Amino acid sequence: MATTVLIVDDHHGFRARARLLLESEGYAVIGEATDGASALSAASQLRPDLVVLDVMLPDSNGFEITERLQGLAPTPTVVLVSSNEAVSRAIGFITKPELSGARLRELLEPIT
């Protein structure tokens, strides 16, 4: 059974490209949303396995929506995306409570 995906981004072009890419890789895109409110509604109705979620949305941000998605059962996996060039140069993301030498080594291992 294919992993089901909800794509959340306010740019139609990105949603269309993401859908094509994910479907060509065997994912089942079951919905799209353009802002935080519609993302929460779609996620509660569709129950996707995975949410591909833009960091910056017109009515909220991806961090807020990720937190709210944690209240769903089952809780979807969330992958945050951004068109911000600075973000694209980062090799990963660590929350402040997770910062440790071991966690840094996990992120650096593929590039060293």
C-alpha positions in Angstrom: 0.0 0.0 0.0 1.4 3.4 -1.0 2.2 6.1 1.6 -0.6 8.7 1.4 0.5 12.4 1.2 -1.1 15.8 1.8 0.8 18.7 0.1 0.4 22.1 1.8 1.8 25.1 0.0 0.3 28.4 -1.1 1.9 28.2 -4.5 0.1 26.2 -7.1 3.2 25.6 -9.2 5.0 24.0 -6.3 2.0 21.8 -5.4 1.8 20.6 -9.0 5.5 19.8 -9.2 5.5 18.1 -5.8 2.5 16.0 -6.8 4.2 14.8 -10.1 7.4 14.0 -8.3 5.8 12.2 -5.4 3.4 10.2 -7.6 6.3 9.2 -9.9 8.0 7.8 -6.8 5.0 5.7 -5.8 3.4 8.0 -3.2 -0.4 8.5 -3.3 -1.1 12.2 -3.1 -4.6 12.3 -1.6 -5.0 16.0 -1.2 -3.6 19.6 -1.4 -4.1 22.6 0.8 -3.1 26.3 0.4 -3.0 27.5 4.0 -2.9 26.4 7.6 -6.6 26.2 8.2 -7.3 24.2 5.0 -4.3 21.9 5.9 -5.8 21.1 9.3 -9.2 20.5 7.8 -7.8 18.3 5.0 -5.6 16.3 7.4 -8.4 15.6 9.8 -10.7 14.4 6.9 -8.1 12.6 4.8 -5.8 11.1 7.5 -2.6 11.2 5.4 0.5 9.2 6.4 2.7 12.2 5.4 2.2 15.9 5.2 4.6 17.9 3.0 4.2 21.3 4.7 5.5 24.7 3.7 7.2 26.6 6.5 5.6 30.0 5.5 1.8 30.0 4.9 -0.5 33.0 4.4 -2.3 32.4 7.7 0.2 30.6 9.9 3.5 28.8 9.7 4.6 25.2 9.3 5.8 24.9 12.9 2.3 25.9 14.3 0.6 23.5 11.9 2.9 20.7 12.8 2.1 21.2 16.5 -1.6 21.1 15.8 -1.3 18.0 13.6 0.1 16.1 16.6 -3.5 16.1 18.0 -4.6 13.8 15.1 -4.9 10.1 15.5 -3.0 8.6 13.7 -0.5 11.4 13.8 0.9 12.1 10.3 4.7 12.4 9.7 5.5 16.0 8.7 8.2 17.1 6.3 8.7 20.9 6.3 9.7 22.6 3.0 10.8 26.1 2.2 11.9 28.1 -0.8 14.1 30.2 1.5 17.7 29.9 0.1 19.2 29.9 3.6 17.1 26.9 4.6 18.2 25.0 1.4 21.8 25.4 2.4 21.2 23.8 5.8 22.0 20.0 6.1 19.3 19.4 8.7 17.2 20.7 11.6 17.6 20.0 15.3 15.3 21.3 18.0 17.1 23.0 20.9 16.2 20.2 23.3 17.7 17.6 20.9 21.0 19.3 20.5 23.8 16.9 21.3 27.1 15.7 19.9 25.4 12.4 18.9 22.6 14.2 17.1 25.1 16.4 15.2 27.1 13.3 14.2 23.9 11.7 12.8 23.4 14.8 10.6 27.1 15.0 9.6 27.7 11.3 8.9 26.4 11.3 5.3 28.7 14.2 4.3 31.9 13.2 6.1 
